[in-house]
Amino acid sequence: MHQDQSESKYHQTETLRTAKLVYYDILDTPAESAFDQIVQLAAASFDVANAGIYFHTNDRMFVKSQIGLTLSLAHQPAFFAKAPVISPDGYTIGEIYVAGDEAKEITEKQLNMLKLLADVVMEKLESRIAIRRTFRAYEDRLHVLIHDLKNPMTTILLQSELLSRIPGVDEKAAIIAGKINTQSKRMIDNLNGLLTNARKETHSFKPKKEKVDLKSLLEEVKNSLNLIVKGKKQNILIEIEHPAEIFGDRDKLTLLFTQLIDNAIKFSPIGKEIRISNQIAENEITIVIKDQGVGLTEDDLDKIFLKFPRLSTSATNHENNYGLGLITANALVDIHKGKLWVESDGKNSGTTFFVSLPIK
């Protein structure tokens, strides 16, 4: 009887632990470059060549990042240490480990560092959930805003249509009414499209993956921003010779690169170039967006992805900029399990954004 109760409790715990992996979008997923820096810190802290992060159920294991030896050999080396990744409600869902070919003593400081890095892994998973909640709140507000905008636009549409039909109306007035009618229809169609997409996204924050050629997508984004670019007499050069294909969400990637390129346009002076290139590694593609703009200080770099950051720079043509575009871009990269970072040599030295995305 006691054994049956123990087995029942074990199976219940395993079921709940597996549910946690589903909740954090870990179950049946490949390695992620987003965890690489944590693994590198772990290896450096112990001065070893082997380290990794993995999550597991009772019969399956999902390696999220690894350097050095394969995990199957991780229990054989002369030196091995690990720390559990524990969810806020107490479930051990994974581990971070380090291993080496030479036996060594573990100091308390090193062990605490490994535990701290395990906590960082958990915080990264929790941040994904927070992003999903933020997007839900954003979409709720978007629904309200769209409905509020549609009502007056529908009125304008109907009134312009009536105006153009009034007998004896001035020809110029009729032409203007027709243009207002056409633009109103377009606005309402766009609002309906936004509403439809928002409804689709409300219950799913996983990217709807399909094969996406980033070169082609970037050309489309460039064309959509063409009027703004011409207004500042700038030039966007896409220096990607061959198709750069990944599996990702086309709509989310379009929004991501629109935000980043629009940011480069805003912070670049009139007549400057924005260059877009790519770097291809074994499992990921990095898109590089380099401008000749106002640049960023070290202090700016530390807070550029914060909400409403107070930066030392401003848009070159007094464009509105509240920093929300970069927050959105960062969230979209995180949804794709990629990395977004920025580099600059300082004021008036330009800025380079890097977007690293897994190929699959």
N, C-alpha and C positions, 0 to 999 in steps of 0.2 A: 504493500500500500504506500509506504513511504517512498519507495523507488518510483512508483507510478506518479506520485505527486512531484517528485524531483524532475522526472522526465517531462511532465506537463509544463512545469515552470520554465524548464530549459527551452522547450519549443516555443513557449509564449514569448520569452525574452528574445529568441532568435527572430521570431516573426516581427516583433516591434523594432528590433535592430535593423532588419531588412527594410522595414517601412521608413526608417530614418534615412537610409541610403537613397531610397526613392525620393523622399522629401527634399533631400539636398542635391538631387540630380546626379548621383554618383553611380548607381547600379547600371551595369553593362555599358560603361563609358570608357573611352580610351584615355591615354595619358594627356595631360594638359600643361602647356608651357607656363600657365599662370602660377604653378607651384615650383617652378625651377629655381627661383631665387631663394626660396626657403630651404630647399635641399642643398643648394650651394653654401648657404650660411651654416647649415648643420655640419657639412663636411669640413668647412674651414675651422669651425669651433673645435673640432676634435683632431684636426690635422690628418684627415684620412682621405682616401681617394674614392670611397664608396658610400653612398647615402641614397635614401629614397623615401617616398611617401606612398603608402598603399591603404586601401580600404577593403573590408572583407565581410562576407557572410560566413556561415559555418562551413560552406563548401566551395566558395568562390572568392577570388581575389582580384582587385582592380588597382593596378599600379598607376598612379597619377603623375609621378615624376621620379626619375632615377638617374644617377650617374655612377659610373664604375660597373662593378659586377652585377650580374642578374640576381633577381630576388631569390631564385631557387638555390643559389649558392650562399645566400646571406647568412645562413646558420652554420656554415663551415669555417669561416675565417678565425684567425687567432683572436681578433678583437671584434666584439659586437655589442651594441647598446641600442636601446629603443625607448620610446615614450608613447603612451597611448593618446590617441585623439578622441576626446570624450565630449559627447554632446551635452548641452546645458541641462538636460534631464537625466544625465548619468549613464548613457549607453556608450560603450567603447566601440566606435565604428571604424577605427583604423589606427595606424601607427606610423611614426616617423623613426627611421633607423639610421645608424652609421656603422660602418664596418671597415676593418683594416687587416693587413697581412701580418702586422706585428702586435703582440700582446702589449697592453698598456693599462695603467691604472686610470680609472675615471675619477676626476675631481668632482666635488660637490657643485662647484661653479659650472662645470661642463654639463652635469646632469640637469641642473636648473635651466641652463640654456636650452637643452633638448626639450624639456617640458614646456618652456616658454614658446619654442617654435611649434610644438604640437598645438598650443593654444592659438597661435597665429593662424595655423591651418583651419582650426575650427572657426575662428573669427572671419576668415575669408569665406567659408561656407555660409555663415550667418549673414554676411554682407550681401550675398546673392539673394537671400530671402528678403532682406530689407529693400533691395532694389526692386524686387517683384511687387512688394507692397506699395512702394513709391509709385511705380508705374500704374498700379490699380487706382490709387488716389488721383493720379494725373489724368487717367482715362475717365474717371467719374466726373472730374471738373470739365474735361473736354466735351463730354456728352452734353452737359448743361450749357456750355458756351456755344456749341454748334446749334442746339435748339434755339437759344436766344438770338443767334445771328440769322437763322433761317426765317424766323417770323418777319422781320422787317424786309429781308431780301425778297421774300414771296410777295409782300405788299408792293415793293418797287417794281417787281416783274409784272404784276397784274396792272398796275397803274400806267406803266410805260406802254404796255400792250393796248390799253384803252385809249391812251393819248394818240397813238399812231393811227387809230381807227376813227377818230373824230372827223366828221365830214368837214372839208374846207380847211383843215389844219395846215399851217405853213409847212412848206416842203422841208426846210432846214430843221424845223422842230420834229417833223416825222422821222427824218434821218437820225437825229439825236436820240429820239425815243426808241428807234430800232436798235441803235448801238447799246443803249442802256438795257434794253430787253435781252439782247444777246449776252452781254456781260453778266446780267443778273442770273440768267439760266446757267451760265458757266460756273458762277459762284455757288449756286444751289447744288449743281452736280458735284462740285468739289467738296462741298460740305457733306453731302450724302455719302461720297466716297470715303471721307475721313471717318464718318460715323460708322459705316459698314466695317472698315478696317479695324476701328477701335473695338467694335463688338466682337470681331473675330479674335482679337488679341487679348480680350479681358480674361479669358479662362485659360490662356496658354502663353507662357512667356518663353517657352523653348523656341529657338529659331526654326522656322519651317524650311528645312534644308533642301537645297537643290543645287545643281552644278551652276556656278556663277563665274563668268569671266570678268575678273576685276578690271582688266584693261577696258573692256567694252562698257562696264558699269561706270568707270571713272570718266569716260568720254561723254556718257549721258549726263552725268552730274555737271561736267564742264559746260555742256550745251545749255543746261537749265540755268546756269549762273552767268550766261553770256552777256546779258544786258548790264549786269552789275560790273563785270570785268571791263566791258567797253567804256562804261561811265568813268572808270578810273584809269583808262588807257593802259591797262595791265595785260599781261600775256600769261596764259597757263600752258606749260609744256608737259605733256605726258610722255615720259621717256621709258616706256615699257614696250620692248620690241616684239615679244611673243605673248600669246594668251597666258594670263596668270589665273588659273582656275582653282577654285576651292568649292567646298560644299558649305553653303551658308544661306541665310535668309536674305533674299534680294532686297526686299523693302527696307529691312533694318540696316543693311549695308549701305543702301542708297542714302538713307537718313544720316548714317554715321559719317560718310565722306562728304556729304553736303555741309554738315556742321563744321567739319575740319577745314574744308577748302574755303567756305564762307568766312571762317575766322582768319585764314591767311589773307584773304582779300581785304578784310576790314583793317588789319594791322600792317598792311603794306602800302607804301606811298604810291602816288600816281606814277605810272610808267614803268613799274618794276615787274619782274618775272616771278612766277611761282612754278617750281619744278616738282614733278611727281614721278618717282621712280620706284623700283621694287628690288627686294632681295629675297632669294629663294633658298631655303634650307631643306633638310630632309623631310620634315613633317609640317613645315609652316612657311607662309609667305608674309613678308613684311613690306608694307607700303610706306614710303617715305615722302612726306610733304614738306618741302623746304621753301621758305619765303625769304625775301630780302627786306623784311620789315623792321619794326622798331626794336625787336629783340626783348629779352627778359633778363632780369637780374637773378641772382641766386635766391633771393627772398621771394621773387615772383614764382620761380620754379617750384618752390616748396608749397605754394598755396593755389596754384593755377587751377587745380581740379576741385577746389572747395566752392561751396555755394556763395555767390555774391562776393568774390574775392576783391580786395582792394589792391590793385596792381599799380606799379609805378609807370605803366604805359597806358596809352589810350588809342582808340581807333583813329586812323590818319585823316579821315574825312568827317569826323564827328558822328559816325554811325552809332546807333544804340548798341550797347553790348553789356549784358548783365552776367555773363559767365555761365549761363544755363546751358548754352550749346555744348560746351565742353563736358559738363556734367552728364548730359544726355549721351554724348559720344562715348564717354567712359563706361556708362551703363550698357550701351549697345555692344561695346567690345567685350565686356564682362559676360554678357549673355552668350556671346560666341566663344567664351572661354579662351580669349586672347589676351593681349597686353597692349596698353597704350601708354606711351611716355613722350616726354618732350625734352629737347636740348637747345641751349642757346649760349653763345659766348659772351652775352651781355648786351647792354643798351646799344641800339643801332647796328647790331650784328646779325639780325635775322633770327628766325626760329625754325626748328625742324621738329615735326611731329612724326612719331613712328607708330604704326599700327601692325602688330604681329598677330596673325590669324592662323589657326590650324587648318591644314588643307582639307581634312575630313572631319 
